[in-house]
Amino acid sequence: MAEREDLQDPCVREVIVIGGGIAGLSAAIYLGRAQRDTLVIDSGHSMAKWEPVVENFLGFPKGVAGEELLTNGKRQVERCEVKFARDEIKKVRREKNAFVLKGKRTYRARSLLLATGIFHLPPEIPGVKECLGHSMFFCKDCDGVRVRGKRIAICGANDEAVEYALGMLFYSSCVIVATNGEKPHWSRQHARWLKEYEIPVHTGRIVDVKHRRRKILALEFADDREVKIDNIFTTRGDVFHTELAEQLEAKLDREGQIKVDHCMRTSVPRLYAAGCVTPANCQMIIAAGQGAAAAQAINRDMFEESLRTHSLRRLREAQLEMEETVPEGA
Ligand SMILES: Cc1cc2nc3c(=O)[nH]c(=O)nc-3n(C[C@H](O)[C@H](O)[C@H](O)COP(=O)(O)OP(=O)(O)OC[C@H]3O[C@@H](n4cnc5c(N)ncnc54)[C@H](O)[C@@H]3O)c2cc1C
């Protein structure tokens, strides 16, 4: 990689990526290959780890474990001379031309990419956590096809739960909605759809989920009723990891996701965001694509700035002084 210490304060990285999940790793590959001095800081909780077999990522006809995608991705990033730090960034602020990040250590970067992801809230049902990714799912686009012909319960009491139930009819005829004791707050239109499509609704509280070897067998309700099902989809909502964006006063949308333009620029100069923390459809291949798009924008913006500020000229001067710059015979 070209030496750039002459261009700037060596304590300031050109780019820091916060988040070493799918979006962050993909960005780091592009940034490293673009010869950008890049550091990825990651706290190690990518949602991809929860998926034992990813079946919808291009290039893996037999599927691939989410964990394996991350391990291979990290290896690929390391080949691009990008460094990693295991840390969780708690605070960020702007200082002159740099972002100052505080975790266990302090880091500085000229450009910052937030690829911090989200957290899907699991349903508040005892004993269901170990079925996550095996027979309890969050995403019909990822997992609908796996549950074809099965008995499916959609846990939720809002419009989204109803739409999930309707969407699941493409995969199975046996679909119920279970509100787990919550009063339904779906719209009248959604209530009409439930009626029209004859989807049973259970409003009782679920006290237990029977399961064996991570396979769900039945829901047990507070009134002792047992409903045999094979799979749960839950729509309790997501927590977006936007704390750092908020500290920098980046704009969020109504759902609480970081607003970005088509190049993944946020409303704050030199601050970019990619992956599920943005209004993306939260899929791995989309997160990877967004990471790549963000990296391309960062690289392009830095290149244009280096022309404006003549900092590229300083690199050129160093080259002219120390290296062969004219091909033999030219
Ligand atoms: C059970 C389950 C199954 C799924 N199955 C599929 C599937 O089959 N196909 C599919 O396409 N998608 C699937 N997904 C969704 C997929 O996991 C996400 O789309 C993908 O991981 C999003 O990538 P990301 O980079 O935005 O976030 P993540 O991969 O979650 O990465 C975010 C990273 O940022 C780090 N981080 C956050 N805050 C900080 C901080 N302050 N400091 C340092 N690091 C930080 C986290 O530790 C994490 O490593 C599934 C999700 C779940 C939960």
The ligand as a Gaussian input file, in Angstrom:
#p B3LYP/6-31G(d) Opt

LIG

0 1
 C      -32.082000     -15.387000      12.755000
 C      -31.696000     -14.589000      11.551000
 C      -31.621000     -15.210000      10.320000
 C      -31.282000     -14.494000       9.169000
 N      -31.229000     -15.154000       7.990000
 C      -30.907000     -14.480000       6.867000
 C      -30.845000     -15.163000       5.615000
 O      -31.051000     -16.371000       5.520000
 N      -30.538000     -14.417000       4.525000
 C      -30.308000     -13.071000       4.585000
 O      -30.047000     -12.460000       3.544000
 N      -30.339000     -12.411000       5.762000
 C      -30.623000     -13.079000       6.905000
 N      -30.677000     -12.421000       8.099000
 C      -30.385000     -10.968000       8.114000
 C      -28.862000     -10.711000       8.076000
 O      -28.266000     -11.266000       9.223000
 C      -28.614000      -9.221000       7.968000
 O      -29.201000      -8.760000       6.764000
 C      -27.113000      -8.867000       7.923000
 O      -26.388000      -9.456000       8.967000
 C      -27.003000      -7.341000       7.982000
 O      -25.682000      -6.945000       7.882000
 P      -25.195000      -5.622000       8.645000
 O      -23.752000      -5.500000       8.322000
 O      -26.103000      -4.495000       8.371000
 O      -25.390000      -5.957000      10.205000
 P      -24.680000      -7.103000      11.051000
 O      -24.233000      -8.217000      10.177000
 O      -25.593000      -7.430000      12.168000
 O      -23.341000      -6.406000      11.608000
 C      -23.355000      -5.291000      12.458000
 C      -22.037000      -5.332000      13.243000
 O      -21.819000      -4.071000      13.883000
 C      -21.271000      -4.319000      15.166000
 N      -21.532000      -3.128000      15.983000
 C      -22.733000      -2.542000      16.244000
 N      -22.552000      -1.449000      16.998000
 C      -21.215000      -1.345000      17.212000
 C      -20.400000      -0.407000      17.942000
 N      -20.940000       0.623000      18.587000
 N      -19.069000      -0.594000      17.973000
 C      -18.499000      -1.634000      17.318000
 N      -19.228000      -2.552000      16.606000
 C      -20.552000      -2.406000      16.565000
 C      -22.001000      -5.582000      15.636000
 O      -21.300000      -6.231000      16.674000
 C      -22.036000      -6.392000      14.344000
 O      -20.889000      -7.219000      14.219000
 C      -31.003000     -13.097000       9.257000
 C      -31.058000     -12.465000      10.502000
 C      -31.411000     -13.189000      11.638000
 C      -31.468000     -12.468000      12.952000

